Amino acid sequence: MVTFVDRVTLHLSAGKGGNGCVSVKREKFKPMAGPDGGNGGHGGDIVLVADPNVTTLLSYHHSPHRSAGNGGFGMGDHRSGAAGETLDLPVPVGTVVKDASGQTLVDMIEPGMRFIVAPGGIGGLGNATLANPKRKAPGFALLARPAGRATSSSNSRRSPTWRWSATRPRASPA
């Protein structure tokens, strides 16, 4: 049984943003009251946090696939979608984070240090936000922007998955 892991490869997926909503308010004596579509919520980020209470990367060895929460869709009556939940991943102090090509992204040397590995997607705009004096009732909404992407060895541009490896420095026998 493995009790200590100092090198691990994780597959992280940031949360997608929610799409905006197209909606027109209708009331009894106001046949076309105007656009009231809400904005989509932002997707959740994946954040590494240097924690002095964590000593090993064992929990990531057993479950290497992690994902943050997606943003909610916009709704009528000016209701915006919920923001996706941010995923905080505690790592030991001294963890070195590298991308798939082996380039160092960050060295987590201070306790409490935070690093956004994968930013969440941006929520789309609803038609109430897109209304202006020239276009009073837009019949469209904007889609969400995709979540954060990394350049992997496969050069996949469609996949919002990040691949990185975290390495802890070994203690020197002194």
KEKE-176350 format. One record per residue (C-alpha): x, y, z; residue in one letter. Coordinates in steps of 0.05 Angstrom, whole numbers, plus 5000, padded with zeros to 4 digits. Layout:
N
XYZA ...
% end
This chain:
174
500050005000M 502750684980V 503251185037T 507351745006F 507052024936V 511352604913D 509852604839R 503052594807V 499752784741T 492753094746L 487453204694H 483653834712L 477454124680S 475154824697A 467754984701G 464055214639K 460355874639G 452755884632G 449456174570N 445356814570G 437756794564C 433057084511V 426557294544S 421357844533V 417158074592K 409658004582R 404458304628E 396958374623K 396659104602F 403759144573K 404058694512P 411558824500M 414759074564A 421858954539G 427458454544P 428758134612D 433657564598G 439057464651G 446457334644N 449656654652G 453956504712G 461456444710H 464755754714G 468855554774G 476455624776D 481255084798I 486055374849V 492155054881L 493255264953V 499855134990A 497754835056D 502854695111P 498354145140N 498753735076V 504953295070T 503652845010T 500152834942L 497052154958L 489752374950S 491252604878Y 494651944863H 488151554876H 483552044840S 487252444787P 481152724751H 478153354783R 473253864757S 470254524782A 462854704781G 459454974719N 455955644717G 448355654714G 444255894654F 441056584654G 433456604663M 427757074649G 425757644696D 432957894699H 435357284738R 442757134728S 445456424731G 449156174792A 456756204792A 460455534790G 463855304853E 471355424856T 475354794869L 481054904919D 486354364917L 491054354977P 498254174961V 504454135005P 508854745012V 514654674963G 510554364907T 513154514837V 507654544784V 509354394712K 505154364648D 504953774600A 511154014563S 515254024627G 515654784634Q 515155024706T 508855434719L 509755594793V 513655394855D 509055384916M 514155604968I 509956015016E 504255755060P 497556015037G 500156164966M 494556094914R 495355944840F 489655904790I 491355294748V 485155304705A 480755924700P 473255814693G 469156014633G 465756694628I 458156704629G 454356944568G 450257584566L 442657584565G 438558014519N 436958514575A 444358684580T 444958744504L 439259244497A 441259944477N 437660564448P 438460304377K 436659584391R 431159614443K 429258874444A 434858424418P 432357734399G 438957394416F 443557274475A 450957114477L 453756434491L 458756314547A 466156344533R 469755674544P 473655484606A 481155534611G 485455114564R 492654874566A 497254704510T 498353954514S 502553504472S 496453314430S 494954054415N 487553944425S 484154624421R 477154384437R 478654054503S 478154494566P 482353994605T 488954194637W 494453684646R 499853844696W 504553484741S 506353684812A 513053484841T 515453574913R 522953674923P 526153084958R 529353205025A 536853185020S 540352725070P 544453225109A 
% end
